Amino acid sequence: MFAGWLPEWDPIGMHTDDNPTDPGPFEERSLQERILVKAGALVVLDKPANLPSTGRRLDDPDCLQFALIKHFGQMVWAVHQLDADTTGVNLFVLEKGQVATWKDRMAFPRGTKTYLAIVHGTVDFESRRIDAPIGVVSASPHRQLGICSHGKRAISEVRRLATGQDCSLVQVQIETGRTHQIRIHLASVGHPLIGEDWYADDRFRAHHRQALHAWRVDFQDSVEPRQLESPLPRDMRALIDQRGIELPGEL
């Protein structure tokens, strides 16, 4: 069932400077190095770019779940999903019954999910709460999501961390987990992600992926682990350097 090849993906979460569009070859050792936490049935990965959390089916080789199934030699379940282009903290479990347990623990306010994003423009607010429902705004020619009155409630807390050359580094905490929530919310306030390819026009697509990183998950209970964190990937650090952003000490 799980026979097949592993996907080609960049084991360090970025593309090389010489060839910024092609991913490097997959290496089993690199997957092992990306495991942030292995505790009981829990497996926390530092997800690379260019690879979705799950695929179209269980034996779909183009996803992180399949790579983990091959690595552990057993079924692996995703607790939550990140977009293919989004890097960072991604939770999986080796026991199906643990999916609901960890989903519940991650749900706000028991759990707080914090992302880092590089956006276009100079953000002129220190912090902003975006409470705007997200739903389907068009079904043709393809399913398009956006802010609409008939959508599901979506809440994002955005905080400016630093600014650079016509761009800003922001922190986003989400209280809900709607599809493309951060991408849609940031675009709605005039600051789409650098590399955004769906919710902004062509002039914003100057980067090979959306500059979005799942940085940290914090839990409010006393169960360990109480915090999961993934360092900024090299491609976002390079973009930060190129745009003259001074990283805060906490990063």
Buried (B, 14 or more C-beta within 10 A) or exposed (E): EEEEEBBBBBBBBBBEEEEEEEBBEBEEEBBEEBBBBEEEBBBBBBBBBBBBBBBEEBEBBBBBBBBBBBBEEEBBBBBBBBBBBBBBBBBBBBBEEBBEBBBEBBBBEEBBBBBBBBBBBEBEEEEBEBEBBBBEBEEEEEEEBBBBEEBEEBBBBBBBBBBBEEBBBBBBBBBBBBBBBBBBBBBBBEBBBBBBBBBBEEEBBEBBBBBBBBBBBBBEEEEEEEEBBBBBBBBBBBBBEEBEBEEEEEB
